[in-house]
Amino acid sequence: MGDDDYDEERRRQGYTVDEALSTMGFGNFQGFALCFGGTGWFADAMEISLLSFIGPALKSEWLISPNEESFLSSAIFGGMFIGACESSEMKLILTQWRMGIQCVTMITSGAGLLSAFSPDYKSLVILRFFVGFGAVGGHVFHSWFLEFIPRSNRGAWMLVISGFWVIGELLEASLAWAHCHPKIRYLFMKGRTNEAIRVLEKVAIINRKELPTGNLVSDQQRIRIDEENVTSEETHLLSSNEKNTTSIQTCLKSLLGLFSPDLLTTTLLLLLLSFAYTFAYYGLQLMISALSSGQSDCHTLNSIFSENVPKDSLYIDVFITYIAELPGLVLAAILVDRLGRKLSIEILTMMAVILILPMLSHQSGTVTIALLVGARTFHSAAFSTLAIYAKEVYPTSIRGSGSGLVTAFGKIGGVICPLVAVGLVRGCHQTLAVIMFGIIILISGIGVIFFRFEMKGRALSDFTSDTK
């Protein structure tokens, strides 16, 4: 009798989105979502890969200067910065995924194709700017996938999606029409409860599971629930007046939420760390490219990296660098749901610092490249974990704006790093570049300590008040 009373009480109280996802687990639906959401990362990864080859190739073919080579990379990151600012507003049209994703795909693929036929340097810079503008939209896919993952292994699966570097971007448009579904929390937060329930029912059918009994309720409603049944009116989380606010008012409200007392420290830390991790992530890769190409003004470096090194060493080194990121992601996936986000980032970041330290003294070309690749392996894993944390820590009401702002601010580091990293290596200042990246990575690791919240096993919040 006691069990029957308990079941009846649970039915009366209803269930939350997190409880529904935990009940259904990770199944076929999440597998489809993983494949689709992972394609959004392809453009960003591919463009960063091309940065390693375009600069050295143009330096030889078009005889561009080191400053022009650096500016080409900065133009791409400049496009990413603008694109990240704009894509933060994609949360306003998340129920129109097919249109939004196809627009991003068309901009990126169109500008990328046209850039292959660029007649001169100026047109190439302009087209690569638009490539960066479209490619950065991948962070929206990350936020979308996040909302379908049960909390128990959320961190590991978010790192799995970060490993989708080889899926073709052209698959995005075709997959979008078949497998893209609106964000559950976004629909529910907007008061569109029936639509949210339909999405959950579709997840349950595909996963061959059943939804919990009762009505779908918010965490706040669960806390305030009394002896009366929850009416359908109470599931509408926004008043009619709030629904009619303009996009400008919504944007301002989101920005104010990001810098509210409960999230101010977190937002400021994320902005600074996003800048630092982005700067070091791309900087290490550009260092590898600059050293492997042998196109330096320093005769000492040229002699070190040209002796017994094949002509295609640049491509081999860069290929190894990207392959080496996979073990880092696997390690991060193992750690993140066991040790937590903060400690995982700390460990991975400190490992990167340890591998950078030997480069303060003279090393052979092979050892230097190996140390840089190893450092980037751990640093990229820490960076991916930080990106997950940045999406988890913000409530649904401002998650799109928060992740967009953090991504955009990080791209400023991407704009600056080619001018600094390539310039230092080309100008025979390798040790100074190593010291700079070592200090930035070390400070980044220390900064993670000051995050207020640990998201391991913690439910995603829907409102700013839930983050206390």
The 8 nearest C-alpha neighbors of each residue, nearest first, counted from 0:
[[1, 3, 2, 4, 5, 6, 7, 8],
 [0, 2, 4, 3, 5, 6, 7, 8],
 [3, 1, 5, 4, 0, 6, 7, 8],
 [4, 2, 0, 6, 5, 1, 7, 8],
 [3, 5, 7, 1, 2, 6, 8, 0],
 [4, 6, 2, 8, 3, 7, 9, 1],
 [7, 5, 9, 3, 8, 4, 2, 10],
 [6, 8, 4, 10, 5, 9, 3, 11],
 [9, 7, 5, 11, 6, 10, 4, 12],
 [8, 10, 6, 12, 11, 7, 13, 5],
 [11, 9, 213, 7, 13, 212, 8, 12],
 [10, 12, 8, 9, 13, 213, 7, 228],
 [11, 13, 9, 10, 8, 221, 14, 213],
 [14, 12, 213, 214, 10, 11, 215, 216],
 [15, 13, 215, 216, 18, 214, 213, 211],
 [14, 16, 18, 216, 17, 217, 215, 19],
 [15, 17, 19, 18, 20, 14, 215, 184],
 [18, 16, 20, 15, 19, 21, 458, 149],
 [19, 17, 21, 15, 16, 20, 22, 14],
 [18, 20, 16, 22, 17, 21, 210, 211],
 [19, 21, 17, 23, 149, 22, 18, 24],
 [22, 20, 149, 24, 18, 19, 23, 17],
 [21, 23, 19, 20, 24, 18, 210, 211],
 [22, 24, 20, 208, 21, 203, 19, 206],
 [25, 23, 21, 22, 20, 26, 149, 148],
 [26, 24, 29, 148, 23, 149, 27, 206],
 [27, 25, 206, 29, 28, 24, 30, 23],
 [26, 28, 30, 206, 29, 205, 31, 25],
 [27, 29, 31, 30, 26, 205, 202, 206],
 [30, 28, 32, 31, 27, 26, 25, 33],
 [29, 31, 27, 33, 28, 32, 26, 34],
 [32, 30, 28, 34, 29, 33, 35, 27],
 [31, 33, 29, 35, 30, 34, 36, 28],
 [34, 32, 30, 36, 31, 35, 37, 29],
 [35, 33, 31, 37, 32, 36, 30, 38],
 [34, 36, 32, 37, 33, 38, 31, 174],
 [37, 35, 140, 33, 38, 39, 34, 32],
 [38, 36, 163, 160, 34, 39, 35, 40],
 [37, 39, 41, 40, 36, 35, 166, 168],
 [40, 38, 137, 37, 41, 36, 140, 42],
 [41, 39, 137, 38, 43, 37, 42, 44],
 [40, 42, 164, 44, 38, 39, 43, 45],
 [43, 41, 134, 45, 44, 40, 46, 168],
 [42, 44, 134, 46, 45, 41, 40, 135],
 [45, 43, 41, 47, 42, 46, 164, 48],
 [46, 44, 48, 42, 47, 43, 41, 49],
 [45, 47, 49, 48, 43, 44, 42, 50],
 [46, 48, 50, 44, 49, 45, 43, 51],
 [49, 47, 45, 46, 50, 51, 44, 52],
 [50, 48, 46, 51, 52, 47, 53, 45],
 [51, 49, 47, 48, 53, 52, 46, 72],
 [50, 52, 49, 288, 48, 53, 285, 54],
 [51, 53, 49, 50, 54, 55, 56, 48],
 [54, 52, 56, 50, 55, 49, 57, 51],
 [53, 55, 68, 57, 56, 52, 58, 50],
 [56, 54, 58, 57, 53, 52, 59, 292],
 [57, 55, 53, 59, 58, 54, 60, 52],
 [58, 56, 60, 61, 59, 54, 55, 53],
 [59, 57, 62, 63, 55, 56, 61, 60],
 [58, 60, 57, 62, 56, 61, 55, 63],
 [59, 61, 57, 62, 58, 56, 63, 55],
 [60, 62, 57, 63, 58, 59, 56, 120],
 [63, 61, 58, 59, 60, 57, 64, 56],
 [64, 62, 58, 61, 67, 57, 68, 65],
 [63, 65, 67, 66, 68, 62, 58, 69],
 [66, 64, 68, 67, 69, 63, 422, 425],
 [67, 65, 69, 64, 68, 70, 418, 422],
 [68, 66, 70, 64, 69, 65, 63, 71],
 [67, 69, 65, 54, 66, 71, 70, 64],
 [68, 70, 417, 66, 418, 67, 72, 71],
 [69, 71, 73, 67, 72, 68, 74, 66],
 [72, 70, 74, 68, 73, 69, 124, 67],
 [73, 71, 75, 70, 74, 69, 417, 50],
 [72, 74, 414, 70, 76, 75, 71, 77],
 [75, 73, 77, 71, 128, 72, 76, 70],
 [76, 74, 128, 131, 78, 72, 77, 73],
 [77, 75, 79, 414, 73, 78, 74, 413],
 [76, 78, 74, 80, 79, 75, 414, 73],
 [79, 77, 132, 131, 128, 75, 81, 76],
 [78, 80, 131, 132, 76, 82, 135, 77],
 [79, 81, 407, 77, 410, 83, 78, 82],
 [82, 80, 84, 78, 83, 79, 132, 85],
 [81, 83, 132, 79, 85, 84, 80, 86],
 [84, 82, 407, 86, 80, 85, 403, 81],
 [83, 85, 81, 82, 87, 86, 407, 403],
 [84, 86, 82, 87, 83, 88, 81, 89],
 [85, 87, 89, 83, 88, 84, 136, 82],
 [88, 86, 403, 400, 399, 85, 89, 84],
 [87, 89, 86, 90, 85, 91, 400, 399],
 [90, 88, 86, 91, 92, 87, 93, 85],
 [89, 91, 93, 88, 92, 399, 87, 400],
 [90, 92, 89, 88, 93, 246, 94, 87],
 [93, 91, 89, 95, 94, 90, 96, 99],
 [94, 92, 90, 95, 96, 91, 89, 181],
 [93, 95, 181, 92, 96, 182, 180, 91],
 [96, 94, 93, 92, 97, 98, 99, 181],
 [97, 95, 99, 93, 98, 94, 100, 179],
 [96, 98, 100, 175, 99, 95, 176, 101],
 [97, 99, 101, 96, 100, 95, 102, 103],
 [100, 98, 96, 102, 101, 97, 95, 103],
 [101, 99, 103, 102, 97, 98, 96, 104],
 [100, 102, 104, 98, 172, 103, 99, 105],
 [103, 101, 105, 99, 100, 104, 98, 106],
 [104, 102, 100, 133, 106, 101, 105, 107],
 [105, 103, 101, 107, 102, 106, 108, 100],
 [104, 106, 102, 108, 109, 103, 107, 101],
 [107, 105, 109, 103, 104, 133, 108, 110],
 [108, 106, 130, 133, 104, 110, 109, 105],
 [107, 109, 111, 105, 110, 106, 104, 112],
 [110, 108, 112, 106, 111, 105, 107, 113],
 [109, 111, 113, 107, 126, 130, 112, 108],
 [112, 110, 108, 114, 109, 113, 130, 107],
 [111, 113, 109, 114, 115, 110, 108, 116],
 [114, 112, 110, 115, 116, 111, 109, 117],
 [113, 115, 117, 111, 116, 112, 123, 126],
 [114, 116, 113, 112, 117, 111, 123, 110],
 [115, 117, 114, 113, 118, 112, 123, 119],
 [118, 116, 114, 123, 119, 115, 122, 113],
 [119, 117, 116, 122, 120, 123, 121, 114],
 [120, 118, 117, 121, 122, 123, 61, 124],
 [119, 121, 123, 122, 124, 118, 117, 61],
 [122, 120, 124, 123, 119, 125, 117, 118],
 [121, 123, 125, 124, 120, 119, 117, 126],
 [122, 124, 120, 126, 117, 121, 125, 114],
 [123, 125, 121, 127, 122, 126, 71, 128],
 [126, 124, 128, 122, 123, 127, 121, 129],
 [125, 127, 123, 129, 128, 110, 124, 114],
 [126, 128, 130, 124, 129, 75, 125, 123],
 [129, 127, 78, 75, 125, 74, 131, 126],
 [130, 128, 132, 126, 131, 127, 78, 110],
 [129, 131, 107, 127, 132, 128, 133, 110],
 [130, 132, 79, 78, 75, 134, 128, 129],
 [133, 131, 78, 82, 79, 129, 130, 134],
 [134, 132, 107, 103, 130, 131, 135, 106],
 [133, 135, 42, 43, 131, 136, 132, 107],
 [134, 136, 137, 79, 133, 43, 83, 82],
 [137, 135, 134, 138, 86, 139, 133, 83],
 [136, 138, 39, 40, 135, 139, 140, 134],
 [139, 137, 141, 140, 136, 142, 135, 40],
 [138, 140, 142, 141, 137, 136, 143, 86],
 [141, 139, 143, 36, 138, 137, 142, 39],
 [140, 142, 138, 144, 139, 143, 145, 36],
 [143, 141, 145, 139, 140, 144, 390, 138],
 [142, 144, 140, 141, 145, 146, 182, 139],
 [143, 145, 141, 146, 142, 147, 36, 140],
 [146, 144, 142, 143, 147, 148, 141, 157],
 [145, 147, 144, 148, 143, 182, 183, 142],
 [146, 148, 145, 144, 29, 149, 20, 143],
 [147, 149, 153, 145, 146, 150, 25, 20],
 [150, 148, 21, 20, 151, 153, 24, 152],
 [149, 151, 153, 152, 456, 458, 148, 457],
 [152, 150, 149, 456, 153, 336, 21, 455],
 [153, 151, 155, 154, 150, 336, 149, 156],
 [152, 154, 150, 156, 148, 155, 149, 151],
 [155, 153, 157, 156, 152, 335, 336, 158],
 [154, 156, 332, 158, 157, 152, 153, 159],
 [157, 155, 159, 158, 153, 154, 160, 152],
 [156, 158, 154, 160, 159, 155, 153, 161],
 [159, 157, 161, 155, 156, 160, 332, 328],
 [158, 160, 156, 161, 162, 157, 155, 332],
 [159, 161, 37, 162, 157, 158, 163, 33],
 [162, 160, 158, 159, 163, 157, 383, 37],
 [163, 161, 160, 159, 164, 158, 325, 328],
 [162, 164, 37, 161, 160, 165, 166, 40],
 [165, 163, 41, 162, 166, 44, 40, 45],
 [164, 166, 163, 167, 41, 38, 162, 45],
 [165, 167, 38, 164, 41, 163, 168, 37],
 [168, 166, 169, 170, 165, 41, 38, 171],
 [167, 169, 170, 171, 41, 38, 42, 166],
 [168, 170, 171, 167, 172, 104, 173, 108],
 [171, 169, 168, 173, 172, 167, 174, 38],
 [172, 170, 174, 169, 168, 173, 175, 38],
 [171, 173, 175, 101, 174, 170, 169, 100],
 [174, 172, 175, 170, 171, 176, 177, 169],
 [175, 173, 171, 177, 176, 172, 178, 170],
 [176, 174, 179, 172, 173, 177, 97, 178],
 [177, 175, 174, 173, 97, 178, 179, 172],
 [176, 178, 174, 175, 179, 173, 180, 97],
 [177, 179, 175, 174, 176, 180, 31, 35],
 [180, 178, 175, 177, 176, 96, 181, 97],
 [179, 181, 178, 182, 198, 96, 94, 183],
 [182, 180, 94, 183, 93, 179, 96, 186],
 [181, 183, 185, 184, 143, 186, 180, 146],
 [184, 182, 195, 186, 185, 187, 181, 198],
 [183, 185, 187, 186, 182, 188, 395, 146],
 [184, 186, 188, 182, 183, 187, 189, 395],
 [187, 185, 191, 189, 183, 184, 188, 195],
 [186, 188, 192, 184, 190, 191, 189, 185],
 [187, 189, 185, 190, 186, 236, 184, 396],
 [190, 188, 186, 187, 191, 237, 185, 236],
 [189, 191, 235, 236, 187, 188, 192, 237],
 [192, 190, 186, 187, 189, 194, 193, 195],
 [191, 193, 187, 195, 194, 190, 196, 234],
 [192, 194, 196, 195, 191, 197, 187, 190],
 [193, 195, 197, 196, 192, 191, 198, 186],
 [196, 194, 192, 183, 198, 193, 197, 186],
 [195, 197, 199, 193, 198, 194, 200, 192],
 [196, 198, 200, 194, 199, 195, 201, 193],
 [197, 199, 201, 195, 196, 200, 202, 194],
 [200, 198, 196, 202, 201, 197, 203, 195],
 [201, 199, 203, 197, 202, 198, 196, 204],
 [200, 202, 198, 204, 203, 199, 197, 205],
 [203, 201, 199, 205, 200, 204, 28, 206],
 [202, 204, 208, 200, 206, 201, 205, 209],
 [203, 205, 207, 201, 206, 202, 200, 208],
 [204, 206, 202, 207, 203, 28, 27, 201],
 [205, 207, 26, 203, 27, 208, 204, 28],
 [208, 206, 204, 205, 203, 209, 23, 26],
 [207, 209, 203, 23, 206, 204, 210, 22],
 [210, 208, 203, 211, 23, 207, 204, 22],
 [209, 211, 19, 212, 203, 208, 22, 23],
 [212, 210, 19, 14, 209, 213, 22, 18],
 [213, 211, 10, 210, 13, 214, 14, 9],
 [212, 214, 13, 10, 11, 14, 211, 215],
 [213, 215, 13, 216, 14, 212, 10, 12],
 [214, 216, 14, 13, 15, 213, 217, 16],
 [217, 215, 15, 14, 13, 220, 214, 234],
 [218, 216, 220, 219, 15, 221, 215, 234],
 [217, 219, 221, 220, 15, 222, 216, 461],
 [220, 218, 222, 217, 221, 223, 465, 216],
 [219, 221, 223, 217, 222, 218, 224, 216],
 [222, 220, 218, 224, 219, 223, 217, 216],
 [221, 223, 219, 220, 224, 218, 217, 225],
 [224, 222, 220, 221, 219, 225, 218, 217],
 [223, 225, 221, 222, 220, 12, 226, 229],
 [226, 224, 227, 223, 228, 229, 12, 222],
 [227, 225, 228, 224, 11, 229, 12, 8],
 [228, 226, 225, 229, 224, 11, 230, 12],
 [229, 227, 230, 11, 226, 12, 225, 224],
 [228, 230, 227, 231, 233, 12, 224, 11],
 [231, 229, 232, 233, 228, 234, 227, 214],
 [230, 232, 233, 234, 229, 235, 214, 192],
 [231, 233, 230, 234, 235, 229, 236, 190],
 [234, 232, 231, 235, 230, 229, 236, 220],
 [233, 235, 231, 232, 236, 216, 190, 192],
 [236, 234, 190, 233, 237, 232, 191, 192],
 [235, 237, 190, 188, 234, 189, 238, 233],
 [238, 236, 235, 241, 190, 189, 242, 239],
 [237, 239, 241, 240, 242, 236, 235, 190],
 [238, 240, 242, 241, 243, 237, 244, 235],
 [239, 241, 243, 238, 242, 244, 237, 245],
 [242, 240, 238, 243, 244, 239, 237, 245],
 [243, 241, 239, 240, 244, 238, 237, 189],
 [242, 244, 240, 241, 245, 239, 238, 246],
 [245, 243, 241, 242, 248, 249, 246, 240],
 [244, 246, 248, 247, 249, 243, 242, 250],
 [245, 247, 249, 248, 250, 244, 91, 251],
 [248, 246, 250, 245, 249, 251, 244, 252],
 [249, 247, 251, 245, 250, 246, 252, 244],
 [248, 250, 246, 252, 247, 251, 253, 245],
 [249, 251, 247, 253, 252, 248, 246, 254],
 [252, 250, 254, 248, 253, 249, 255, 247],
 [251, 253, 249, 255, 250, 254, 248, 256],
 [254, 252, 256, 250, 397, 251, 255, 249],
 [253, 255, 257, 251, 256, 252, 250, 258],
 [256, 254, 252, 258, 253, 257, 259, 251],
 [255, 257, 253, 259, 254, 258, 252, 463],
 [258, 256, 254, 255, 259, 262, 253, 266],
 [257, 259, 263, 255, 256, 262, 260, 254],
 [258, 260, 256, 262, 263, 261, 257, 255],
 [261, 259, 263, 262, 258, 264, 256, 257],
 [262, 260, 259, 263, 467, 466, 463, 264],
 [261, 263, 265, 259, 260, 264, 258, 266],
 [264, 262, 258, 266, 260, 259, 265, 261],
 [265, 263, 267, 266, 262, 268, 450, 261],
 [264, 266, 262, 268, 263, 267, 450, 269],
 [267, 265, 269, 263, 268, 264, 262, 270],
 [268, 266, 270, 264, 269, 265, 263, 271],
 [269, 267, 265, 271, 266, 270, 272, 264],
 [268, 270, 266, 272, 267, 271, 273, 265],
 [271, 269, 267, 273, 405, 268, 272, 408],
 [270, 272, 274, 268, 273, 269, 275, 267],
 [273, 271, 275, 269, 274, 270, 276, 443],
 [272, 274, 409, 270, 276, 271, 275, 269],
 [273, 275, 409, 412, 271, 272, 277, 276],
 [274, 276, 272, 278, 277, 273, 279, 271],
 [277, 275, 279, 273, 278, 274, 280, 272],
 [278, 276, 280, 274, 275, 279, 409, 412],
 [277, 279, 412, 275, 413, 276, 416, 280],
 [278, 280, 282, 276, 277, 281, 283, 436],
 [281, 279, 277, 282, 283, 278, 276, 379],
 [280, 282, 284, 283, 279, 278, 277, 285],
 [281, 283, 279, 285, 284, 280, 416, 420],
 [284, 282, 286, 285, 281, 280, 279, 287],
 [285, 283, 287, 281, 286, 282, 288, 280],
 [284, 286, 288, 282, 287, 283, 289, 281],
 [287, 285, 283, 289, 284, 288, 290, 282],
 [288, 286, 284, 290, 285, 289, 291, 283],
 [287, 289, 285, 291, 51, 286, 290, 292],
 [290, 288, 286, 292, 287, 291, 285, 421],
 [291, 289, 287, 288, 292, 293, 286, 304],
 [292, 290, 313, 288, 293, 289, 287, 312],
 [291, 293, 289, 294, 313, 290, 288, 55],
 [294, 292, 301, 291, 290, 295, 304, 305],
 [295, 293, 292, 289, 296, 425, 301, 290],
 [296, 294, 425, 297, 293, 301, 426, 424],
 [295, 297, 425, 426, 298, 427, 294, 301],
 [298, 296, 427, 295, 299, 300, 301, 426],
 [297, 299, 301, 300, 302, 296, 295, 427],
 [300, 298, 302, 297, 301, 303, 427, 304],
 [299, 301, 303, 302, 298, 297, 304, 295],
 [300, 302, 298, 293, 304, 299, 303, 305],
 [301, 303, 299, 305, 300, 304, 306, 298],
 [302, 304, 300, 301, 364, 305, 306, 299],
 [305, 303, 364, 301, 302, 306, 300, 293],
 [304, 306, 302, 308, 301, 303, 307, 293],
 [305, 307, 308, 304, 303, 302, 301, 309],
 [308, 306, 305, 309, 304, 303, 310, 302],
 [307, 309, 305, 306, 312, 310, 304, 311],
 [310, 308, 312, 311, 307, 305, 306, 313],
 [309, 311, 312, 308, 313, 292, 305, 314],
 [310, 312, 313, 309, 314, 315, 308, 292],
 [313, 311, 315, 309, 314, 310, 316, 291],
 [314, 312, 291, 316, 311, 292, 315, 317],
 [313, 315, 317, 312, 316, 311, 318, 52],
 [314, 316, 312, 318, 313, 317, 319, 311],
 [317, 315, 319, 313, 318, 314, 312, 320],
 [316, 318, 320, 314, 319, 315, 313, 321],
 [319, 317, 315, 320, 321, 316, 314, 322],
 [318, 320, 322, 316, 317, 321, 323, 315],
 [321, 319, 317, 323, 318, 372, 322, 316],
 [320, 322, 323, 324, 318, 319, 317, 325],
 [321, 323, 319, 324, 320, 325, 318, 326],
 [324, 322, 320, 321, 325, 376, 319, 326],
 [323, 325, 376, 327, 321, 322, 326, 328],
 [324, 326, 328, 327, 323, 322, 329, 162],
 [327, 325, 329, 328, 324, 323, 330, 376],
 [328, 326, 380, 330, 324, 376, 325, 329],
 [327, 329, 331, 325, 380, 330, 326, 332],
 [328, 330, 326, 332, 327, 331, 325, 333],
 [331, 329, 327, 333, 328, 332, 326, 334],
 [330, 332, 328, 334, 333, 329, 335, 380],
 [333, 331, 155, 329, 330, 335, 334, 158],
 [334, 332, 330, 331, 335, 329, 155, 336],
 [335, 333, 331, 337, 338, 332, 336, 343],
 [334, 336, 339, 340, 332, 337, 338, 343],
 [337, 335, 339, 334, 154, 338, 455, 152],
 [338, 336, 334, 335, 339, 333, 455, 343],
 [339, 337, 334, 335, 336, 342, 343, 340],
 [338, 340, 335, 455, 336, 337, 341, 342],
 [339, 341, 343, 335, 342, 344, 455, 453],
 [340, 342, 344, 343, 339, 345, 447, 453],
 [341, 343, 345, 344, 340, 339, 338, 346],
 [344, 342, 340, 346, 345, 341, 335, 334],
 [343, 345, 381, 347, 341, 342, 346, 348],
 [346, 344, 342, 348, 343, 444, 347, 349],
 [347, 345, 343, 349, 348, 344, 342, 350],
 [348, 346, 377, 350, 344, 381, 349, 345],
 [349, 347, 351, 345, 350, 346, 378, 444],
 [348, 350, 352, 351, 346, 347, 345, 353],
 [351, 349, 353, 347, 348, 352, 346, 377],
 [350, 352, 374, 348, 354, 349, 377, 353],
 [351, 353, 349, 355, 350, 354, 437, 441],
 [354, 352, 350, 351, 356, 355, 349, 357],
 [355, 353, 351, 352, 374, 356, 370, 350],
 [354, 356, 352, 353, 358, 357, 437, 374],
 [355, 357, 358, 353, 354, 359, 352, 437],
 [358, 356, 359, 355, 360, 354, 353, 362],
 [359, 357, 360, 356, 355, 362, 367, 361],
 [358, 360, 357, 356, 430, 361, 433, 434],
 [361, 359, 358, 357, 362, 430, 356, 363],
 [360, 362, 358, 359, 363, 357, 367, 430],
 [363, 361, 367, 366, 360, 358, 364, 357],
 [362, 364, 366, 365, 367, 303, 361, 304],
 [363, 365, 367, 304, 366, 303, 368, 362],
 [364, 366, 368, 367, 363, 369, 304, 362],
 [367, 365, 369, 363, 368, 364, 370, 362],
 [368, 366, 364, 370, 369, 365, 362, 363],
 [367, 369, 371, 365, 370, 366, 372, 364],
 [370, 368, 366, 372, 367, 371, 365, 373],
 [371, 369, 373, 367, 372, 368, 354, 374],
 [372, 370, 368, 374, 373, 369, 375, 367],
 [371, 373, 375, 369, 320, 370, 374, 368],
 [374, 372, 376, 370, 375, 371, 369, 377],
 [375, 373, 351, 371, 376, 354, 372, 377],
 [374, 376, 378, 372, 373, 377, 379, 371],
 [377, 375, 324, 373, 327, 374, 379, 378],
 [378, 376, 380, 347, 351, 375, 327, 374],
 [377, 379, 375, 381, 380, 376, 348, 351],
 [378, 380, 382, 381, 376, 377, 375, 383],
 [381, 379, 327, 328, 377, 383, 378, 382],
 [380, 382, 344, 378, 384, 379, 347, 383],
 [381, 383, 379, 385, 380, 384, 378, 276],
 [384, 382, 386, 380, 385, 381, 379, 387],
 [383, 385, 387, 381, 386, 382, 380, 388],
 [384, 386, 388, 382, 387, 383, 389, 381],
 [387, 385, 383, 389, 384, 388, 382, 390],
 [386, 388, 384, 385, 390, 389, 391, 383],
 [387, 389, 385, 391, 390, 386, 392, 384],
 [390, 388, 386, 387, 391, 392, 385, 402],
 [391, 389, 387, 388, 392, 402, 393, 398],
 [392, 390, 388, 393, 389, 387, 459, 454],
 [391, 393, 389, 390, 388, 394, 454, 459],
 [392, 394, 398, 391, 390, 397, 395, 401],
 [395, 393, 461, 460, 462, 396, 398, 397],
 [394, 396, 461, 398, 397, 460, 462, 184],
 [395, 397, 394, 462, 461, 398, 188, 185],
 [398, 396, 253, 400, 395, 399, 394, 401],
 [399, 397, 395, 401, 393, 400, 394, 402],
 [400, 398, 87, 90, 402, 401, 397, 403],
 [399, 401, 87, 403, 397, 398, 402, 404],
 [402, 400, 398, 404, 403, 399, 397, 405],
 [401, 403, 405, 399, 404, 400, 390, 406],
 [404, 402, 87, 400, 406, 401, 83, 405],
 [403, 405, 407, 401, 406, 402, 400, 408],
 [404, 406, 402, 408, 270, 407, 403, 409],
 [407, 405, 409, 403, 404, 408, 402, 83],
 [408, 406, 80, 83, 404, 410, 409, 405],
 [409, 407, 405, 410, 411, 406, 274, 270],
 [410, 408, 274, 273, 406, 411, 407, 412],
 [409, 411, 413, 412, 80, 407, 408, 76],
 [412, 410, 414, 413, 409, 408, 415, 80],
 [413, 411, 278, 274, 410, 415, 414, 409],
 [412, 414, 410, 411, 416, 278, 76, 415],
 [413, 415, 73, 76, 411, 412, 77, 416],
 [414, 416, 412, 413, 418, 417, 411, 419],
 [415, 417, 419, 413, 418, 278, 282, 420],
 [418, 416, 69, 420, 419, 421, 415, 72],
 [417, 419, 69, 416, 415, 422, 421, 420],
 [418, 420, 416, 422, 417, 421, 423, 415],
 [421, 419, 417, 423, 422, 416, 282, 418],
 [422, 420, 424, 417, 423, 419, 425, 418],
 [421, 423, 419, 425, 420, 424, 418, 426],
 [424, 422, 428, 426, 420, 421, 425, 419],
 [425, 423, 429, 427, 426, 421, 428, 422],
 [426, 424, 295, 422, 296, 423, 427, 421],
 [425, 427, 423, 424, 296, 428, 422, 297],
 [426, 428, 297, 424, 425, 429, 296, 423],
 [429, 427, 423, 431, 424, 430, 426, 432],
 [428, 430, 432, 424, 431, 427, 433, 423],
 [431, 429, 433, 432, 428, 359, 434, 358],
 [430, 432, 434, 428, 433, 429, 435, 423],
 [431, 433, 435, 429, 430, 434, 423, 436],
 [432, 434, 430, 436, 431, 435, 437, 429],
 [435, 433, 437, 431, 432, 436, 438, 430],
 [434, 436, 432, 438, 433, 437, 431, 439],
 [437, 435, 439, 433, 438, 434, 279, 440],
 [436, 438, 434, 440, 435, 439, 352, 433],
 [437, 439, 441, 435, 436, 440, 442, 434],
 [438, 440, 436, 442, 441, 437, 443, 435],
 [439, 441, 443, 437, 438, 442, 436, 444],
 [442, 440, 438, 444, 443, 439, 437, 352],
 [443, 441, 445, 439, 444, 440, 438, 446],
 [444, 442, 440, 446, 441, 445, 272, 439],
 [443, 445, 441, 442, 446, 345, 447, 348],
 [444, 446, 442, 443, 447, 448, 441, 345],
 [445, 447, 443, 448, 444, 449, 442, 268],
 [446, 448, 449, 444, 445, 450, 341, 443],
 [449, 447, 446, 450, 445, 341, 444, 345],
 [448, 450, 447, 446, 451, 445, 268, 265],
 [451, 449, 448, 447, 452, 265, 268, 264],
 [452, 450, 449, 265, 453, 264, 448, 262],
 [451, 453, 450, 454, 392, 265, 466, 341],
 [452, 454, 455, 340, 341, 339, 451, 450],
 [453, 455, 457, 456, 452, 340, 392, 391],
 [454, 456, 339, 457, 453, 336, 340, 335],
 [457, 455, 150, 151, 454, 458, 336, 152],
 [458, 456, 454, 455, 459, 150, 453, 151],
 [459, 457, 460, 150, 456, 17, 454, 455],
 [458, 460, 391, 457, 394, 461, 392, 395],
 [461, 459, 394, 465, 462, 458, 395, 466],
 [460, 462, 395, 394, 396, 459, 465, 463],
 [463, 461, 394, 464, 465, 460, 396, 395],
 [462, 464, 465, 466, 394, 256, 461, 261],
 [463, 465, 462, 466, 467, 261, 461, 460],
 [464, 466, 463, 462, 467, 460, 461, 394],
 [467, 465, 464, 463, 460, 261, 394, 462],
 [466, 465, 464, 261, 463, 262, 452, 451]]
